[in-house]
Amino acid sequence: MFITGSSVAARATGRLLFGHDSFGNVCGRKNSPVEGAPLSGQDMTLKKHVFFMDPCHLDVRVGRLASTALCVASCPEEQLRTLEEVQLFANNTALSLAMMLTFRVVTRLLVHTLVALVIVGLLFVCGVLWWLYYDYSADLSMALDTERDNVTCLLGFAVVATVLTAVLLVLIFILRTRAKLAVELLQVTNKALSRCPFLLLQPLWTCAVLLLFWALWGAVLLGLGTAGAAQVTAGGRVEYQPLSGLRYLWGYHLLGLLWTSDFILACQQMAVAGAVAACYFNSGRATEGASSQGLCAAASRGRSGSASTVPPPPPVLFWPAAMAGTESRDAHVRGSEKEAPHALLDGNAYVATAINGTEFCTSAKDALRLLSENSSRFTSVSCFGDFVVFLGKVLVACLTAFGGLMAFNYHRTLQVWAVPLLLAAALAYLVAHSFLSVFETVLGALLLCLAADLHTNDGSPGKPYFMDHELLSFVKRMNRTHRKGPQGAGGSTRNREGTELQPVVRSTC
């Protein structure tokens, strides 16, 4: 709020919204004169457009256009317009929605088909990148520095894509034996989603909130960037020098972007996890005949209090860990309490907060302990399930990159396209992540509820399981696959001393 107020108080809103010329006049408004600038203070009410005499003249030393800017009544009618960015954004959203519906509908054939499509897509994108690099490098007409930069970027993209393809192929080969259990796990996840179908709309609401916040963040950033004091230079021109107190706030403003975005995503995780936990622990004996939609709505409303008490991890720690998210799951395999700091960066802490309503650190410790006790059952299948969802995100990014490569290749008049292509692929991955993260959250919440159920109950008449028959059969198959000792669904971990997650029991919807 302080940064936003400082941005508004700097009074650069008029120059930011309407533009200004090189002599201290804001276009489309009556202006006050600037001392020492004879051409300032003009009435530009009818001149609402900014025209640069030489827009290609960039002063590298100050990073701004050195061309003279004038306020004019109308701009030249001949103007180049392209729709590539709009089309790429629309394609990204459509591909993400299609991928989410695919995960929801065709689960039985999903894993094998998705793995095959990802392999073909990765190999095809790598081949296209190397072919374009050879084609562009063999073109003798490359005279502009931007074209040579594009070729260099193509080489970098091709090398990175080849390395990533090799790594993913090795991981697919290693985890191929878990495909059958992963299919069953996705079927169980789809059953949980069928009880709360409105969870599929949660990414749309989250994206809307994120877009509104990002728009506000960008407006404040532009306000900080354009805020400055008028200073008259040679020739009567007016330049605006950045204010010394505001120029150093952009770093803190960036941290605010990461922190708030993480908080919004954490609220989505807790809302989804709370709905899944309510449906899980209220199934069967708890609320027979109750409306699952009512349970989901009640759980989503009840999570707001817990969300306000959850401190999201510092972005300088969370985002690097998110890039290498597999490290946080290694703690579950080792089952060691000394790996607890890694659990703080894992989404299971948010799931435990949604189930238990405790503070963030306590929930992270409980989630780590429960998953460590059941690591032989859940870890490998859970990792493969998350890996399948990750492959869906990669497939969306590959299709977007391929479409962008073909579009830019057929429009070679475009000078700088390598960086927009990279941004389009990154945007496609982020959009796919926002939609497919529902499956990851539901999967994590379901496994954590299952671990809490096995920890609290033993299947006896006095302590029956909350899980339904299909999920119980799935647990027994996991036990047969991952048995390392005399532990089964009926002889699972008993109640122990210490804090444990309590079932969420609601008497009304």
Residue pairs with C-beta under 8 A, 6 or more apart in sequence:
3 220
3 224
3 249
3 252
3 253
3 256
4 216
4 220
6 224
6 227
6 245
6 246
6 249
7 220
7 223
7 224
7 227
7 246
8 223
10 223
10 224
10 227
10 228
10 243
10 246
11 227
12 223
12 226
12 227
12 228
12 240
13 223
14 20
14 26
14 29
15 26
15 226
15 240
16 222
16 223
16 226
18 26
18 27
18 28
18 29
18 48
19 26
19 27
19 49
19 50
19 69
19 71
20 26
20 27
20 50
20 69
20 71
21 27
21 44
21 50
21 69
21 70
21 71
22 68
22 69
22 70
22 237
22 238
23 37
23 39
23 40
23 42
23 236
23 237
23 238
24 31
24 34
24 37
24 39
24 40
24 41
24 230
24 232
24 238
25 31
25 39
25 40
25 41
25 42
25 44
25 71
26 44
27 44
27 47
27 48
27 49
27 50
27 71
28 44
28 45
28 47
28 48
28 71
29 44
29 45
30 43
30 44
30 45
31 40
31 41
31 42
31 43
31 44
32 40
32 41
33 40
33 41
34 40
34 41
34 230
34 232
34 238
35 232
36 232
36 236
37 230
37 232
37 236
37 237
37 238
38 236
39 236
40 238
42 71
44 71
46 73
47 71
47 72
47 73
48 71
48 73
49 71
49 72
49 73
49 74
49 75
50 69
50 70
50 71
50 72
51 69
51 70
51 71
51 72
51 75
52 65
52 67
52 68
52 69
53 67
53 68
53 69
53 70
54 66
54 67
54 68
55 65
55 67
56 67
57 65
57 66
57 67
58 64
58 65
58 66
59 65
59 66
84 407
84 408
84 411
84 420
85 420
85 424
87 407
88 400
88 403
88 404
88 424
88 427
88 428
89 427
91 400
91 403
91 428
92 396
92 400
92 424
92 427
92 428
92 431
92 432
93 431
95 396
95 399
95 400
95 428
95 432
96 396
96 428
96 431
96 432
96 434
96 435
96 436
97 435
99 392
99 395
99 396
99 432
99 435
99 436
100 200
100 203
100 435
100 436
100 438
100 439
102 110
102 114
102 392
103 110
103 186
103 190
103 389
103 392
103 436
103 439
104 190
104 193
104 200
106 113
107 183
107 186
107 187
107 190
108 183
108 187
110 183
110 186
110 388
111 179
111 182
111 183
111 186
111 388
112 179
114 388
114 391
114 392
114 395
115 172
115 179
115 388
115 391
117 395
118 168
118 172
118 391
118 394
118 395
118 398
119 169
119 172
121 394
121 395
121 398
121 399
121 402
122 161
122 164
122 165
122 168
122 169
122 394
122 398
123 165
124 398
124 402
125 161
125 398
125 401
125 402
125 405
126 158
126 161
126 162
126 165
128 402
128 405
129 154
129 157
129 158
129 161
129 405
130 158
130 162
132 154
132 405
132 409
133 151
133 154
133 155
133 158
136 142
136 147
136 150
136 151
136 154
137 151
142 148
142 151
144 415
146 415
146 416
147 415
149 416
149 418
150 416
150 417
150 418
153 418
153 419
153 422
154 418
157 418
157 421
157 422
168 391
168 394
171 387
175 383
175 384
175 387
178 380
178 381
178 384
179 384
181 381
181 384
181 477
181 478
181 481
182 381
182 384
182 385
182 388
184 474
184 477
185 381
185 382
185 385
185 443
185 474
186 385
186 388
186 439
188 446
188 470
188 471
188 474
189 385
189 439
189 442
189 443
189 446
191 470
192 276
192 279
192 280
192 442
192 446
193 199
193 200
193 438
193 439
193 442
195 279
195 292
195 296
196 275
196 276
196 279
196 292
196 293
196 295
196 296
197 293
198 293
198 296
198 297
199 272
199 275
199 276
199 296
199 438
199 442
200 438
202 268
202 271
202 272
202 438
203 268
203 434
203 435
203 437
203 438
206 264
206 265
206 268
206 434
207 431
207 434
209 264
210 261
210 264
210 434
213 260
213 261
213 264
214 257
214 261
217 253
217 256
217 257
217 260
220 253
221 250
221 253
224 246
224 247
224 249
224 250
224 253
225 242
225 250
226 240
227 242
227 243
227 246
228 240
228 241
228 242
228 243
229 240
229 241
229 243
230 238
230 239
230 240
231 238
231 239
231 240
231 241
232 238
233 239
255 315
255 316
258 315
258 318
258 319
259 312
259 314
259 315
262 312
262 313
262 315
262 318
263 312
265 437
266 307
266 310
266 312
266 350
267 303
267 304
267 307
268 437
268 441
269 347
269 350
269 351
269 354
269 437
269 441
270 303
270 306
270 307
270 310
270 350
270 351
270 353
270 354
271 299
271 300
271 303
271 354
272 438
272 441
272 442
272 445
273 303
273 350
273 351
273 354
273 355
273 441
273 444
273 445
273 448
274 299
274 300
274 302
274 303
274 354
274 355
274 504
275 295
275 296
275 299
275 300
276 441
276 442
276 445
276 446
276 449
277 299
277 351
277 354
277 355
277 445
277 449
277 504
278 295
278 296
278 298
278 299
278 504
278 506
279 292
279 295
279 296
279 299
280 445
280 446
280 449
280 450
280 453
280 466
280 467
281 449
281 466
281 503
281 504
281 505
282 290
282 295
282 504
282 505
282 506
283 466
283 468
284 466
284 468
285 464
285 466
286 466
286 503
286 505
286 506
287 295
287 506
287 507
287 509
290 509
291 509
294 509
295 506
295 509
297 509
298 506
298 508
298 509
299 354
299 504
303 354
305 357
306 353
306 354
306 357
309 359
309 360
310 350
310 353
310 359
310 360
311 360
312 318
313 321
313 344
313 345
317 345
318 345
321 327
321 328
321 342
321 345
322 345
325 346
326 383
327 342
328 342
328 343
328 345
328 346
329 346
329 379
329 382
329 383
329 386
330 339
330 342
331 339
331 340
331 342
331 343
331 346
331 368
331 372
332 368
332 371
332 372
332 375
332 378
332 379
333 375
333 379
334 372
335 372
335 373
335 375
336 372
337 368
337 369
337 372
339 368
340 364
340 365
340 368
343 349
343 364
343 365
343 367
343 368
344 360
344 361
344 364
346 364
346 367
347 440
347 441
347 444
348 364
348 367
348 368
348 371
348 444
348 448
349 360
349 363
349 364
349 367
350 363
351 367
351 441
351 444
351 445
351 448
352 358
352 363
352 364
352 366
352 367
352 448
352 501
353 359
353 360
353 363
354 445
355 445
355 448
355 449
355 452
355 501
355 504
356 362
356 363
356 366
356 501
356 502
358 366
362 499
365 499
366 499
366 500
366 501
367 448
369 498
370 448
370 451
370 452
370 455
370 500
370 501
371 378
371 379
371 447
371 448
371 451
373 451
373 455
373 493
374 450
374 451
374 454
374 492
374 493
376 482
376 483
376 484
376 487
377 475
377 478
377 479
377 482
378 447
378 450
378 451
378 478
380 482
381 478
382 443
382 444
382 447
385 443
386 440
386 443
389 436
389 439
389 440
389 443
392 432
392 436
393 429
393 432
393 433
393 436
394 429
396 428
396 429
396 431
396 432
397 425
397 426
397 428
397 429
397 432
399 428
400 424
400 425
400 427
400 428
401 421
401 424
401 425
401 428
404 420
404 421
404 424
404 425
405 421
408 414
408 417
408 421
448 501
449 466
450 467
450 471
450 475
452 500
452 501
452 503
453 465
453 466
453 467
453 503
454 465
454 475
454 489
454 492
454 493
455 492
455 493
455 495
455 496
455 500
455 501
456 463
456 495
456 500
456 501
456 502
456 503
457 463
457 464
457 465
457 466
458 490
458 491
458 492
458 494
459 465
459 489
459 490
459 492
465 472
466 503
467 475
472 489
475 489
476 488
476 489
479 487
479 488
479 489
487 493
